Amino acid sequence: MAQVPRPSRDEFYGRYPAFIDYKKNDIETRLLEFFARDDTVRKMIWAIEDFDAAPLAAVVRDLDRILEEVLLKRMTRRELARNHRVRQFCGALVCYILSLHGYEPDRSSRTTVTRSKYFRSTTKYRRLM
């Protein structure tokens, strides 16, 4: 696999300004760190290429654990499960990280997420031509 491009906070918030309130807080730090890790990126690309699956499916258990570690200090499990904004932030991070590797969302292909406490559906991705 080629050298993994390093994500930039400034570039991410340039593309997704709606999430600027997450900048440099503990949620953003842990999630950006997680999604930028080489092994996380490899798992997501593996899900796309080898299984025609959504990238989130390959990392959702780890992601659930991180969300619980960071967010259950502030909210209940029920509030976390209903927090659409955190899930949207995760989706934006996945989209940004995978775009650095030449993938784009396949907007016509949504899929159900299994084995997750907090995610119900996600978008599949495809390689840019």
C-alpha positions in Angstrom: 0.0 0.0 0.0 1.2 3.5 -0.8 2.2 6.0 1.9 -0.9 7.0 3.8 -1.5 10.7 3.3 -1.8 12.5 6.7 -5.1 14.4 7.2 -5.1 18.1 8.0 -7.5 19.6 10.5 -7.6 22.8 8.5 -8.4 21.0 5.3 -11.1 19.0 7.0 -12.8 22.0 8.5 -12.4 23.8 5.1 -14.5 21.1 3.5 -16.9 20.6 6.5 -17.3 23.9 8.2 -20.5 22.8 9.9 -18.4 20.8 12.4 -16.1 23.7 13.4 -17.4 23.5 16.9 -15.7 20.1 17.3 -12.3 21.5 16.5 -9.7 20.5 19.0 -12.1 19.1 21.6 -11.6 15.6 23.0 -14.2 14.0 20.7 -12.5 15.4 17.6 -9.0 14.5 18.8 -9.9 10.9 19.5 -11.9 10.4 16.3 -9.5 12.0 14.0 -6.7 10.1 15.6 -8.6 6.8 15.1 -9.7 7.4 11.5 -6.2 8.6 10.5 -4.4 5.5 11.8 -2.9 3.3 9.1 -4.7 0.1 10.3 -8.1 1.8 10.4 -7.6 3.1 6.8 -6.5 -0.3 5.7 -9.5 -2.0 7.2 -11.9 0.5 5.6 -10.3 0.1 2.2 -10.2 -3.7 2.6 -14.0 -3.6 3.3 -14.6 -1.6 0.1 -12.2 -3.5 -2.2 -12.6 -7.1 -1.0 -16.1 -7.3 0.3 -18.0 -4.5 -1.5 -19.0 -3.4 2.0 -19.2 0.0 3.6 -16.0 1.1 5.2 -17.6 1.8 8.5 -18.6 -1.9 8.8 -14.9 -2.8 9.2 -14.3 -0.5 12.1 -17.7 0.1 13.8 -17.0 -2.0 16.9 -13.8 0.0 17.6 -15.7 3.2 16.9 -18.5 2.3 19.3 -15.9 1.7 22.0 -14.2 5.1 21.4 -17.5 6.9 21.4 -18.4 5.3 24.7 -15.0 6.1 26.3 -15.2 9.8 25.3 -19.0 10.6 25.4 -20.4 8.5 28.2 -18.7 10.8 30.6 -21.2 13.5 29.4 -24.3 11.7 28.3 -26.3 8.6 28.8 -26.2 5.7 26.3 -29.7 6.7 25.2 -28.6 10.3 24.5 -25.5 9.0 22.7 -27.7 6.7 20.5 -29.9 9.7 19.6 -27.0 12.0 18.9 -27.2 12.4 15.1 -24.5 15.1 15.0 -21.7 12.8 16.4 -22.6 10.1 13.8 -22.6 12.8 11.0 -19.2 14.0 12.2 -17.9 10.4 12.0 -19.3 10.1 8.5 -17.7 13.3 7.4 -14.3 12.1 8.8 -14.7 8.8 6.9 -15.5 10.7 3.7 -12.5 13.1 4.2 -10.0 10.3 5.0 -11.1 8.1 2.2 -11.0 11.0 -0.3 -7.3 11.3 0.5 -7.0 7.7 -0.8 -9.0 8.1 -3.9 -12.4 7.0 -2.8 -15.8 8.7 -3.0 -19.2 8.0 -1.5 -21.5 6.0 -3.7 -24.6 8.1 -2.9 -26.9 5.6 -4.4 -25.7 2.8 -2.2 -26.6 2.8 1.5 -26.4 -0.2 3.6 -27.4 -1.4 7.1 -24.8 -1.5 9.8 -24.8 -4.6 12.0 -22.9 -5.1 15.2 -23.1 -1.5 16.3 -24.9 0.2 19.2 -25.0 3.6 17.6 -24.9 3.3 13.8 -27.8 2.0 11.8 -26.9 2.7 8.2 -23.9 4.0 6.2 -22.8 4.8 2.7 -20.7 2.5 0.5 -17.7 3.9 -1.3 -16.1 3.4 -4.7 -12.7 4.2 -6.1 -12.4 7.3 -8.2 -11.6 6.6 -11.8 
